[in-house]
Amino acid sequence: MGSAIWGSHWAIENSLHYVKDVAFLEDCNRMRSKQIPVVTSLLRSMAINLLNFNKITNITQARKLFAWGIDNLFSLKGI
């Protein structure tokens, strides 16, 4: 029982939190007032889910591509 819980914890850590930390540098984020940390975390999660829905595997590269042109962003399914 304990190993199943431990394994599920690390599955979540590797699938979402690690991506947020590496691709979006969430641990370096200094926003700490009111609801800003919650909202930015939610927006990052939505962005990751949208990229996963479109079968994009390199989140960091996609983030840089979409930063250069908003028209690239609107070519995604689900927007």
C-alpha positions, 0 to 999 in steps of 0.5 A: 500500500505504501509503495503504491502511494509513493509511486503515484506521488512520483508519477505526479511529480515527474509529469507536471511539477518537473515540467513546470520547474524546468520549462517555466522556471516556476521555482525561481518565480518571486511572485508571492502576493495575494492570488498571483502565484495561484493564477500563474500556476493555473495558467502554466498548467493550462498551457502544458495541458494544451501542448500535451493535447496537441502532441507537443513533447518539447515544452521549452522549445514550444514556449519559445516558438509561441513567444515569437509569434502569436499566430503560431499559438492560434494554429493549435487545436483546442483554442 
